[in-house]
């Protein structure tokens, strides 16, 4: 196996050489005890692998990979956004919430005009759309709680990437081109990312000295290098210049939070995923519970019965998302929506022969219950069997479009994930409930679904970007692994579908549905619409015998590295 032959040399080389080799191992299986990394970027995956080879654990590698993504994948990787992590170290499962929060000056009416109508783009473009970044404090908190290597060693690879530069790949050049109208609105952004009015050329060298300086300070001082002092002042100044309400005091006040995971059983496996303010874990758990009640696993794979049940379960799980919000204000939570009585009721509503129009799906309420683009994900498993699934986001690609020149990174546009106007869909078409209304200090509802699953000594870590499509993509890959016995490479390559209650449309990747299956689904009442791509799942897996497997989603140029034991070759 080519990758096995290369590994002895890789162990002797610097991480920059490893970055060049990472694309050759986009899917791999190795009997290993040193770990595996999967991410959306070959260079970032190489960083995580080097951290593992230097004696770091899954937390060290996850943080180092995330910081590398903040350099080489600015459209999604970030210091100006936030995210979630699910960890399993030994038998202890924890989740870290470093989701952005609303600034202190935020108000429920800030995105409405004088007549109370939504102001187009106000919650998406410019720093008024920016929530308080959680990544600086969150990534540091993850390392401090679970990491093994010194903090400076974990940050060092990202500093080198930003300072020495990295090669612009086709994905980055294409994404800059697609976002040119947004990026061109801000001179601070256009000066770096649209030189001469054009995106950087594929194959060109991109150096980010301002970001390198920020990362050096971050390595020396921790989060305070960004949440206080000159960088925080620069963020406030940039926000004020373009009409935003984000202030240095908001940055200083931010705190990540460790939370108990959403836990549930699915087809003989134990699963842990994110709790509120992410809806992802609840959607995964509710969907799995509904599928199990209808014998989903024994129905023919890719057949109309299986796909119909999957859509009908999603239809109800996404409808049940409406009353969710920040844990402090939510009207329902995992205990309500994963309760056996509620799952039994929802399962009884499903007609196996006909689609239920979404308009006829009643929303969760206490009374009802009592009646019976852009994000990025990475996954790591280390040699001790510890796992981290970590998803970070700016929300839209390149966030709000504003790059803070002194800091070197983009600000997010996560405020659009609040209910910025009653009944108005957000960027991903999701209908928001009152529990998710804008309030100072609140955390906006998310769909991010970093997930860890285990059965005995078997262990899986996975997740995806994609807004509202995150839970559905993640679940389809998980089901392929734990129900159908796919390898990670097979599971991520399988074609996908998606439904989110509103709009009442079944989205399907090209050729995901056989013609006769599509005809049957239409006969049952589903409206089918083609879509190019659904999700970008990154998976690492440890088998019961210690063999490690990993796969990067082939829909985009991600990469994996699996490190064999020192004696392997």
N, C-alpha and C positions, 0 to 999 in steps of 0.2 A: 504494500500500500504506500503510495507516494508520500502521504502525510507522515507515516511512521518513519520512513527513511530520512525525512527532513528534520524530525524533532530533535535529534542530538545536536545538530548544528544550530537549530533555533535556540536551544537552551544556552548556547555559548555566545549568541549574538545580542546586540542591543535591541530594545523594543522597536526602534525605527525599522530595522530589518524585518522583524516579525510582522510589522504593519504591511510590508510589501507581500509577505507570504500568505497573509490571512485570507485573501479571496480564493486561494486554492483549496480551502477546507470549509466550503460553505455548508456542507453536510458531512458528518463524520461519526464514527463509532470507534471507541478505543477502550480496552480494558485498562482502567486508569485508577489512580488514587490521588491525583493532583488537581483535578478540577476541569470545568468546562465553562465557556463563556459564549453567549450568543447576543449579538446586537445588530443594529441597522447599519453599522459602519465597519469596514475592515480595519481601519486605523484604530478605532475605539476598542474593538474586540481584541486587537493585538495588545493594547495597553492593559486590559483586564487580564489577559493570559500572562503577560510579563509579571504583573503583580502577584498572581498565583505562583508562578515559578520562583519568585523571590521570597516565598514563604508567607504571603498574605492569605487571608481567608476570604470567604464569599463576600463579606461586607467591604473589606478593603478593595477587592476587585470590582464590585458593583459601583462604589463611589468613584474610583479611578476611571472606570468606563464612562460613567455619567459625565464626569468633568471633561473627558476627551470629547464626548459628543457635544458638549457646550462649545467646543472649539471648531470641530470639523463639520458639525451639522447645526449651524446657527438657526435654521428654520424651525428646529424643534428642541434640540439639546439646549440647555440654558442655565444661566445664573439669574435671569430676570423673570423666571416663571416659578413653577412648583410641581408637585407630584405626590406619589404614594409609593411605599415599599411594603411588601409582605416578606417576612423572614421566618425561617425555621432553623433554629440552631439547637441541636439535640432534639429533645421532644417539645421545646418551648416555641410556640408560634406567636409572633407579635406583628403588628402593623404600625407603620410610621406615616402620619398625615402631615405632609408639608405643603398642603394645598394653599393657594393664595387666599388672602382675605380682602374685604372691601376697605378702602382707606377711611380714616376717621371722618373725612368731610363728605363721604358718599351719602346720597339721599335716594329714596325710592323714585323721585321724579326727575333725576338728573339726565335721563335719556328721552324725556318727553318734551314736546313743544308746549307753547302756552295754551293750546287747545287740548292738551293731554294725549296727542297723537305721537307715536314713536318718531324720533328724529333719525332718518336713515344714516346708518354707519356710525352713529355716535358711540355705540358700545363695541365697535370693532376697530375703528381707525383712530390712531393717535392716543396719547397717554391718558385721556379721560376714560379709555377702555381698560386701563391697566389696574389690576389688583396688586396688593402688596406682595412682592416676590417671597416665596418660601424656600427656594432651592438652597441659597447660601446657608441658612440655619439648618435645613433638613438634612442635607448631605453630610454636614459636619456632625449632626446628632446621630446619624446612622453609624458613622465611623466611631464616634466616641463610645457608643453603647456596645458595639459588637466587633469593631475592627481590632487588628493585631499589630499591624505595622505602624510606624510613626506617621502622624498626619502629613508631615512635609514630604514623605516618600510617596504617599498616595496622590498628592496634588502635583508632584514633579513632572510626570509624563504630559499632563495637559499644558503645563508651562512651556515645556519643550516644543510641543506641537504649535502653540500660539507664537512662540518666539522664533523658532527655526523655520516654521511654515509647513504647510501641507499641500498636497496636490488637489486642485479642484477637479472633482469627478463630474460625470455627466449629470448625475442626479442634482447636485448642488447648482450647477450652471443652469439646468432646466428650471429648477424651483425659483432661482433668482429671476430668470426671465419671465416666468409666469406671474411673479409678484412685483414686476417692475413698476406698475402704476402705483401700487401701495408704497414701495420703497422710495420711489421718486418724489413723493410728497414731502420728504424730510431731507433737507440738505445734509444733515449729519449722517444719514444712512446712505444717500446716493453717492457721497464722496468716496466711500469705501467699496460699496457693493455694486455701484453702477458707474464705474469710471468711464468717462466719455459717453455716458448714456447707455452703456452696454454691460451685460453681465460679464463676470470674469470668464475667460476662455477655458474650456476643458483642457486639462493638462498644465495650466498655469500654476504658479506658486503663490499661495496666499499666506501672508504673514499678518499677525494681529498683535502689534506691540502694545496697544492699550489694554487689550484683554490679558496679555502676558503679564503686564504690570499689576493688574488687578489680582490675577491668580497668585503672583508672588506674595502680595500682601495677604491674601487669603491663606496661603500656606503658613505665613509667619504669625498671623493674628487671629485666624479663624473667622467666623461670620462678621465680627466687628469691623473687619477691613472693608466690608460692603454695606453693612447696615448702620455704620456710623462713620464720621470723619469725611474726608474729601470725596469719596465715591458716593456716599449717601447725599451729600450736598449737591454733587453733580446730577444725580438722579432727580432730586427735587427741582433743580434749576431747569433741567430739560423738560420736565413735566409742566412746570409753570409756563415755560416759553411757548408751549403748544396747547395750553388750555386744560391741562390735567390737574387733578386734585391730590395726587400722590405726594407725600411729604417725607422728609428725613425722619421725622418722629414716628411715622407709620412703620418704617423699616426697623427702627430701633425697638419698637414694641412687639414685633412679630415673634411668635414662638411656635415651633413644631409640636405635635402631640402624638404620643404613643397611644394606640387604641387597641382594644380587644378586637380580633378579627371576626368577620362573618364566617361561621363554620357550619358545614353541613355534610351529609353523606350522599354519595352519588355512585351508584352501581358498584358497591363494594369498596369504594375509596373514600378516604377522608379528605375534605377540601377546605382550604382557608383562603379567603379573599378580603378585599377592602370593605370596611364598614362605611357608614356615613361620615363625611359628606360625599363619599362616592356611592352611587347607586349600583356600581358594577357587581359587587359581591352579592347583593340582594337579588339582582336580575339573574345571575348565574344560579344561585340557590333555588329561587322560585321556579325557574325553567326546569332545572334538573328534577325537582320534586314533582312537577306536573308530568314530565316525560315518564318518570318511574311509575307513576300511578296509571299510565296507559300502556305499559308494556313496550315502551319505545325500543328497547335493546333487541327484542326478538323479532321485530318487523324487518322486512328486507331493506338492506342498505341502499340508499339513493332512490328508494321507491316512493310513490306518492303518499303512502300512509305515514311513513317516517317524516317526510318533509312537511306534510300537512300538520302533523302534531307539533313539530318544531315551531312552525309559524304561529299556530294557535296558542302555544305556551308563551312565546315572545309577546304576542299581542296583549296578553293579560299582564305579563311581568312589566312591560313598558307602560301600560295604563296605570299600574300600581306605583310607578315612579312619580306620578304627579304630586302626591302629598308629601314627597320627601324633600329634605333640605338639610341645612346645617344641623348637627345633633342637638343644638340648643333650641331650635325652633321647629324641628320636623314634626309633622302630624302623624307620621307612622315610622316604624323602624323595622329592623330585621326580625325582632321578636313577633311583631304583628304579621308581617308578610310571609314569614317562613313557618308560622304556626301550622300544626297539622290540620286544624279545623279549617283555616283559610285555604290551604292548599287543596284540601278535599273539596271545598266549595268551588274553587276555581276549576279544578279538574272535572267536576260534574257539569260545568258549563260547556265544555268542549264537545262539539258535535263532530264525530269521526267522519261524517260524510259531507259536511258543509262548512265553509268558512263563516265565521261570525263577523258581520260587519263591525268595524271598530267603533262606530257610533253607538252600537248596542252593548258594548262592554262597559258595565257600570264601574265607576271608580271606587277604590277602597274608601271606607269611612268607618269611624268607630261603630256606628249603628250597623253597617253592613257586616263588619267583622263579627259583631256579637250575634248576628242572625246566623250564623254558621256560614384641520387637516393637519395645527399640526402637532403631533405628539410622537414620542419615541419610547420604545421599551427595550430593556435588557434583562437577561436571565443569567444567573450564575449558580453553579454548584461547586463546592470545593472538595478537597480530598477527604475531609472529615464528614462529608455528607450534610454540610450546612448549605442552605439555599437562600437566595435573595431574588425576588422578582420585583423589578423597579420600573415604574413608568413616570416620565416627566413630560411637561407640556408647556407651550406658550399659548395654546388654544389654536388660533389660526396660524398658518405658515408665516414665520417671522413675526408672530404676535401682532402688536398694534402698528408695526412698521417703523417705530422710532428706535434707533440705536443711540444709546447714550455714549457720546464720543470718548469722554474721559474714562468711562468704565469698560467700554469695548463690547457691550452686549445689548441685545434687544429687550425691550419691555413687552410683557404679555398683553393679550386682550381678553383675559379671563372674565372680565365683568359681564361679557355677553352670556356667560353661563348662569347668571342670575335671571330671574323673571323680570326683565327690564321693562316689559309692558304686559298687562294682563292678557293671557291667551295668545301672545305673540310667539311664534316659533323662534328658536335661536339659530345660530349658524348651521347647526346640524339637523334642523327641522323638529327639535324636541319642544313639546308644549311644557311650559313651566308653571308650577303651582305657587300659591301665595306663600307657602312655607319657604320658598326659595326667593323671596323678594329681596331687593337690595337693602341692606342695613349696615351701618358702620361696624367693622370688625368681624362680620359674618364670613363664613367660608361658603363659596358657591358650590352648588351640586355638580357632581362630575359623573362620567361614565367609565373612568379608568378602572381597569380590572386586573392588576397584577395578582397572580394566583399561584398557590403552592398546593400540590395534592400528593398524598402518600398512601401506601398500602404495605404494611410490614416494612421491609427494607427498601422498597421501591419509592422513588421520589421524583416529582416533576415540578419544574418552575416555568411559568409561561406568562405571556401577556401580549398586548398589541396596542398600536395607535389606532386612530380612526374615529374619534368622537363617539356618536351614538352607536357606531358599528363595532366598538371595542368589545362589549360583552358578547355579542353574537359571534364574532370571529374567534374570540378566545374560547368560548364554549364549544364551537364546532371542532376545533383542534383538540381540546381536552377529551371530548367524546370519542373522537377517532382513536386517541391513544388508549383510553381506559375501557371502552366498550368494544371497539373493533380490532384492537391489537395492532394498530399501525405503528411503524417506527416514527420518530419525530420528522424525518424527511418526508415520509409519505403523508403524514398528518398535515403538515403545513402546505404541501403541494395540492391537496384536494381542493376542488372548486367549492365556493361558498355561496350562501344565500343570506338575506337579511330582511327582517321586518321589525318595525318599532312602534306599532299601534297607529300612530298618526305621522305621516300620511298612510292611508290604508293601502299600501303597495308592497308586494313581494319583490324585492330586488334580487337579481341573480347574475352572477358572473357568466360570461360567454361559455356556453356548453355545460354549465352546471346542471342543467335539467335535460334529461333525454326528451326527445319530442313527445313520446307517448306520456311521459310523466307530466310534462308541461300541460299537455292537453287535459289530463285528468285533474290537475290542480285548477285550471281555468274552469272546468266543469263544476268543481266544488265551490267556485265563487271567488277564487283568488285573482287579483289583477297583477300580472307579472311585468316587470320592467327591467331591461338589461342594464348592467352597470359594469364598468371596466374592471374594478378591483375592490375587494372588501377586506380591509385589515392588512396587517403586516406582522404576523405572529413570530416571536422568537422563543425557542424552546430548548431547555436542557433537561436531561433525564438520567437518573441513576437506576439501573436495573438491580434486581435482588442480589445478583452475584458480584456487584461492584462495577460492572461495565457502565461506562458513561457514554451517552449519546447526546448529540446536539444538532439543531437545524435552524437555519435562517430562512425566512420566508422568501421564496423565489420571485415574488411579485416585485421586489425591489432588491438592490444589490447589498444585502447584508452579509454577515460573515460569522463563522464560529471557529473556535479553536478548542480542542480537547487535548489536555496535556497528559501524556502517559507517565507512569511511575519512572523514577530515576533508572530503574533496571530495565524498563521497557524499551523497545526499539524496533 
